[in-house]
Amino acid sequence: MQTGKARSVEVVEDEPGMLLGGLILATLLAPPLYNVLRHIIDRSAPTEYGPVFGGLYIIFLGSIFLASYYFSHKSFLFRAFCWLCEHGSFPSTRKMAFFYAGLCYVMGSMSIINS
C-alpha cells in the first residue's frame, strides 16, 4: 500500500520532425533508387556486395521500427511506423515494433552472414 506521493504524468506533445523524418526517408529511398538507376544506365554492372548492403538496409529498417516505439513523438515517420504496427498487424499494439525490429535484425544478419 502506497501512501503519500502521487506520480506526476508528463504529457509529451508530438513534434513535426520534418528534418529528421526527411533525412531518414531519403536514407530509406536512396539505395533502391540508386540500384534501379544503375541498372538502367549500365546493365552489365553486377555487384558482389549486394547481400551485405541489403542486409545492412534491412537492419536499418529494423532500427527505425525500434526507434518508432521509443521516439514516436519526435517525427512523422516514426508515427507512421507506429501506425503500421497498430493497424497493419495482429495483435494490434505498439509492441509489434519489437517483433518487426527483431525480425529485421535476424533477416539482415542472415543476409550478411550468408554472403
Buried (B, 14 or more C-beta within 10 A) or exposed (E): EEEEEEEEEEEEEEBEBEEBBEEBBEEBEEBEEEBEEEEEEEEEEEEEEEBBBBBBBBBBBBBBBBBBBEBBEBBBBBBBBBEBBBEEEEEEEBEBBBBBBEBBBEBBBEBBEEE
